[in-house]
Amino acid sequence: MSTDRADAVPGRSFGPARERPRLLTWGLLRPDDGTEVAIRAIALLGDRRRDVRYLIAGPIHPTAFSSGRDQHRERLTRTAWEAGVASSVRVDAVEWTPEMLAKLVASASVVIVSDDPFETTASAVLTASVAAGRPVIAAASPQAVELLGDGAGIVVPPGDPVALAAAIESILDRPASLETMASQARQRAASLAWSALDGQHRSLRDLVAIALEAR
C-alpha cells in the first residue's frame, strides 16, 4: 500500500518524492500533540516551504472526536490552509496499522517530534524513530538530549515554531547532514531495540505498536 494516501487538501500533490525531503510526524494524534507548531514552522520557511513535504500520519485519539466529527484532523487541515502551506502538508489520520507505520517511519527523511517532551506518547515515538535509524528533530527533554546529543538529530525548545523552522532550514542548507544524522541514528538503533523496553529485543513494528498504545 502506498504511504502517500490522503492530502490535507484534495487535489493537491507533493510532486516527485525524490525531489523533496519528507518530514514526518507520526503516532497517536490528539489536540495537544504539538503538530500545529510544526505546521507553523513550515510556514516560517517562506519560499523554501516548497522544498519539503510534511506528512502527519497516525490514528486520531478518541478525545479528538465530537459528535462523530474528527475535529483534530479538521483543525490541522484548516491550520495548513490558513498558514499558506496546504500544498506542503498532508494529513493522513486514518487507522494505520503498526506494520504500515513502521514502513512509513523507515522511509522518512526526518521525523519531527514536537509534542510535550515529557508525555508518554512523545517518548515512545522518539524511541521508535531513532530505533528505525531516522534523523529526528525533537522538542527538548532529557531523553531527547540523550538519544540525539551524539548527532542523531536536533533538539529544539518545545512549542517554538521559530526554532523548529531554523532546524528544518539547517537541514535544507546542508543536505549531507541528513546522512550524517541517519548514520548516528543507525548506530543507536541496535542498542535501542534491545534495551528500550524491559531488556527484551523489540522490532520496529513492536516499538511502533507501543507508541500507538501510549496515552
Disulfide bonds with the S-S distance in Angstrom:
none
